[in-house]
Amino acid sequence: MYTSLLDKKAGDVNGGTRRRANRGNASGALREPVGPPPLVPPGFIVIQVATGRLLATADRQSVYSWDRDAPNKSSCFDRCADEWTPVTAPEFAEAQGEWGVIQRSPGVRQWTFRGKPLYTYALSPEGRNASLQGSDVPGWHNVYTQATPFPSRDFTLQDAPSGQVLADRNGKTVYAYNCNDDAWDQQSCNHPDLTQAYRLAICGAGSQEKCMQMFPYVLASRDAKSDNAAWHVMTIDPKTGRRASAEQANALRVWAWRDRPVYTFYLDKEPGDINGDSWGEFQGQRNGFKAIWFRDDYFNNAS
């Protein structure tokens, strides 16, 4: 077990890293925050995806709720139930915490979560694990134990070729910078308190000025603030790319995700453009830039 010097207050997970299994070791060492397993009944799992901690059945079918259901009461029968399969509960299942059981019909019991009856989507394409496609149907929603927080009104969501990306208020795609040192322990090197040599090499041939032209910071307005722990505003020294002191006159107020600045890309012209995605080494996963996806239909699941 370890703690991270990047964590400053209780609940921070700034030292954690994750990678997709299909990229092998290309994106560096895997460091996961240690915590208790999710409290879910047998037959359910929680899958980490871009939009949050997604609830699914044990065979990785996404679970959905419906706006027309009343609290702890299903309204989905007949034709509706042909497309939306109720997630049935065994006879011995009991309500616990946020989980409940309702009686659909004599002898048929259905799971609820936070008062919402649960279903799977019968029309999901085969093999689409952790699919988000059912939420495209009006009134139906994927169910999350914890949803990914949205930064603030300074940001928007834009449709991209394979999902939805986070964008600034002008619709330009927002990117995160990834970096793992080439040393044997593959320490993170994407934090503004650490060396900027890797980032400057990949986007500016060693020049902070050129990097700011290619991947400019997402600037925060003077009154910008976040209502969640994942996003906040930090000050950056524009000459070095490192964190600025509180008194520094020329410091930039920029948005940060998990205590790392975020960026746009100079070649993105239209909302949904992702020309900077995978810019760098190993498709941007070892040293480079990746778009921040809020819905990633290409991979459709997480490692």
FIDREN-974346 format. One line per 3 residues: number of its first residue (from 1); their letters; for each residue x, y, z of C-alpha. Coordinates in steps of 0.25 Angstrom, whole numbers, plus 5000, padded with zeros to 4 digits. Example, Ala and Ser with C-alpha at 12.3 -4.5 7.8 and 13.67 -1.06 7.14 Angstrom:
2
1 = AS = 5049:4982:5031 | 5055:4996:5029
This chain:
303
1 = MYT = 5000:5000:5000 | 5005:5014:4997 | 5000:5028:4998
4 = SLL = 5003:5039:4988 | 5010:5053:4989 | 5000:5058:4979
7 = DKK = 4988:5056:4989 | 4986:5069:4997 | 4973:5066:5005
10 = AGD = 4964:5055:5009 | 4957:5048:4997 | 4968:5052:4987
13 = VNG = 4972:5041:4977 | 4981:5050:4968 | 4992:5039:4969
16 = GTR = 4983:5028:4963 | 4985:5024:4948 | 4978:5014:4939
19 = RRA = 4979:5009:4925 | 4971:5001:4915 | 4975:4986:4915
22 = NRG = 4976:4986:4900 | 4988:4995:4901 | 4997:4986:4910
25 = NAS = 5008:4994:4916 | 5008:5006:4906 | 5001:5015:4916
28 = GAL = 5010:5012:4928 | 5008:5006:4941 | 4994:5004:4947
31 = REP = 4992:5010:4960 | 4978:5009:4966 | 4972:5015:4978
34 = VGP = 4969:5004:4989 | 4955:5004:4994 | 4944:4994:4998
37 = PPL = 4937:4987:4987 | 4923:4993:4983 | 4911:4989:4991
40 = VPP = 4903:4982:4981 | 4894:4969:4982 | 4899:4956:4975
43 = GFI = 4896:4957:4960 | 4901:4972:4959 | 4914:4978:4956
46 = VIQ = 4919:4992:4955 | 4928:4996:4943 | 4936:5009:4942
49 = VAT = 4933:5016:4929 | 4935:5031:4925 | 4922:5035:4930
52 = GRL = 4923:5029:4944 | 4922:5016:4951 | 4912:5009:4943
55 = LAT = 4902:4998:4948 | 4902:4985:4940 | 4897:4971:4942
58 = ADR = 4908:4960:4944 | 4908:4957:4929 | 4912:4972:4927
61 = QSV = 4898:4976:4922 | 4895:4991:4925 | 4884:4994:4935
64 = YSW = 4874:5005:4932 | 4862:5012:4939 | 4850:5019:4933
67 = DRD = 4844:5033:4935 | 4830:5028:4934 | 4832:5018:4946
70 = APN = 4827:5023:4960 | 4836:5021:4972 | 4837:5006:4975
73 = KSS = 4826:5003:4964 | 4828:4998:4950 | 4819:5003:4939
76 = CFD = 4826:4995:4928 | 4818:4984:4923 | 4813:4977:4911
79 = RCA = 4820:4983:4898 | 4829:4991:4907 | 4834:4979:4915
82 = DEW = 4837:4972:4901 | 4848:4983:4899 | 4852:4986:4913
85 = TPV = 4854:4973:4921 | 4852:4975:4936 | 4863:4971:4945
88 = TAP = 4857:4960:4953 | 4861:4957:4968 | 4861:4943:4974
91 = EFA = 4851:4939:4984 | 4861:4940:4996 | 4865:4954:4992
94 = EAQ = 4863:4965:5002 | 4863:4980:5002 | 4876:4986:5007
97 = GEW = 4882:5000:5007 | 4878:5007:4994 | 4874:4994:4988
100 = GVI = 4859:4989:4988 | 4850:4978:4983 | 4836:4980:4977
103 = QRS = 4825:4971:4973 | 4823:4972:4958 | 4812:4961:4958
106 = PGV = 4810:4949:4966 | 4823:4941:4968 | 4831:4951:4960
109 = RQW = 4840:4961:4967 | 4848:4972:4962 | 4860:4979:4967
112 = TFR = 4860:4994:4970 | 4872:5004:4972 | 4869:5017:4979
115 = GKP = 4854:5014:4977 | 4855:5012:4962 | 4851:4999:4956
118 = LYT = 4863:4993:4948 | 4863:4987:4934 | 4872:4983:4923
121 = YAL = 4870:4987:4908 | 4867:4975:4899 | 4870:4983:4887
124 = SPE = 4885:4985:4890 | 4894:4980:4879 | 4900:4966:4883
127 = GRN = 4914:4968:4889 | 4912:4982:4894 | 4917:4981:4908
130 = ASL = 4913:4993:4917 | 4906:4999:4906 | 4900:5013:4907
133 = QGS = 4891:5012:4895 | 4878:5010:4903 | 4879:5024:4908
136 = DVP = 4877:5029:4894 | 4863:5025:4895 | 4855:5036:4901
139 = GWH = 4851:5034:4916 | 4861:5023:4918 | 4874:5025:4926
142 = NVY = 4887:5017:4929 | 4888:5015:4944 | 4900:5019:4952
145 = TQA = 4905:5017:4966 | 4913:5030:4964 | 4912:5039:4952
148 = TPF = 4924:5046:4946 | 4923:5061:4951 | 4921:5072:4940
151 = PSR = 4931:5083:4942 | 4923:5096:4941 | 4916:5105:4932
154 = DFT = 4929:5108:4925 | 4928:5095:4918 | 4919:5088:4908
157 = LQD = 4917:5074:4902 | 4919:5072:4887 | 4916:5060:4878
160 = APS = 4928:5054:4872 | 4930:5043:4862 | 4929:5032:4873
163 = GQV = 4922:5038:4885 | 4922:5051:4893 | 4934:5059:4897
166 = LAD = 4935:5070:4907 | 4937:5084:4901 | 4939:5098:4905
169 = RNG = 4928:5108:4905 | 4932:5111:4890 | 4930:5096:4886
172 = KTV = 4945:5093:4885 | 4949:5079:4890 | 4956:5078:4903
175 = YAY = 4968:5069:4905 | 4976:5063:4917 | 4991:5062:4916
178 = NCN = 4996:5048:4920 | 5011:5045:4924 | 5018:5033:4930
181 = DDA = 5033:5034:4932 | 5041:5024:4925 | 5048:5020:4938
184 = WDQ = 5046:5006:4943 | 5035:5010:4953 | 5028:5019:4942
187 = QSC = 5024:5030:4951 | 5014:5040:4946 | 5020:5053:4940
190 = NHP = 5007:5060:4936 | 5005:5069:4948 | 5009:5084:4948
193 = DLT = 5017:5082:4961 | 5026:5072:4953 | 5036:5073:4941
196 = QAY = 5030:5079:4929 | 5041:5074:4920 | 5032:5063:4914
199 = RLA = 5020:5071:4911 | 5029:5082:4905 | 5036:5072:4896
202 = ICG = 5023:5066:4891 | 5016:5079:4887 | 5026:5090:4886
205 = AGS = 5040:5084:4883 | 5044:5089:4897 | 5037:5103:4896
208 = QEK = 5026:5106:4906 | 5021:5117:4897 | 5019:5108:4885
211 = CMQ = 5012:5098:4894 | 5002:5109:4898 | 5000:5111:4883
214 = MFP = 4998:5097:4880 | 4990:5092:4892 | 4985:5105:4899
217 = YVL = 4980:5104:4914 | 4965:5104:4916 | 4964:5118:4923
220 = ASR = 4955:5120:4935 | 4947:5133:4937 | 4950:5141:4949
223 = DAK = 4937:5136:4956 | 4938:5122:4951 | 4937:5111:4962
226 = SDN = 4934:5096:4963 | 4924:5089:4972 | 4931:5075:4972
229 = AAW = 4945:5070:4976 | 4949:5065:4962 | 4950:5079:4956
232 = HVM = 4956:5092:4961 | 4963:5105:4956 | 4978:5106:4958
235 = TID = 4988:5117:4954 | 4999:5114:4944 | 5012:5121:4941
238 = PKT = 5011:5123:4926 | 5026:5124:4924 | 5029:5110:4930
241 = GRR = 5016:5102:4931 | 5018:5100:4945 | 5008:5104:4956
244 = ASA = 5009:5119:4959 | 5010:5125:4973 | 4998:5132:4978
247 = EQA = 5004:5146:4977 | 5009:5144:4963 | 5004:5155:4954
250 = NAL = 5004:5149:4941 | 4999:5135:4945 | 4988:5129:4937
253 = RVW = 4975:5124:4943 | 4972:5110:4937 | 4963:5099:4938
256 = AWR = 4969:5086:4944 | 4963:5072:4945 | 4969:5063:4956
259 = DRP = 4979:5074:4959 | 4984:5074:4944 | 4982:5086:4934
262 = VYT = 4973:5083:4922 | 4975:5088:4908 | 4969:5091:4895
265 = FYL = 4976:5088:4881 | 4979:5099:4871 | 4974:5090:4859
268 = DKE = 4960:5088:4864 | 4951:5097:4857 | 4937:5092:4858
271 = PGD = 4930:5086:4871 | 4933:5071:4871 | 4946:5072:4864
274 = ING = 4956:5063:4871 | 4969:5065:4863 | 4977:5066:4876
277 = DSW = 4973:5052:4881 | 4984:5042:4882 | 4995:5053:4879
280 = GEF = 5008:5048:4885 | 5015:5035:4888 | 5007:5021:4888
283 = QGQ = 4994:5029:4883 | 4996:5039:4894 | 4995:5029:4905
286 = RNG = 5010:5029:4910 | 5013:5044:4907 | 5002:5052:4899
289 = FKA = 4988:5057:4899 | 4975:5050:4899 | 4961:5056:4898
292 = IWF = 4952:5055:4910 | 4941:5046:4906 | 4928:5047:4914
295 = RDD = 4922:5036:4905 | 4932:5026:4898 | 4924:5018:4888
298 = YFN = 4936:5012:4881 | 4941:5005:4893 | 4927:5003:4900
301 = NAS = 4934:4998:4912 | 4945:5000:4922 | 4957:4992:4926
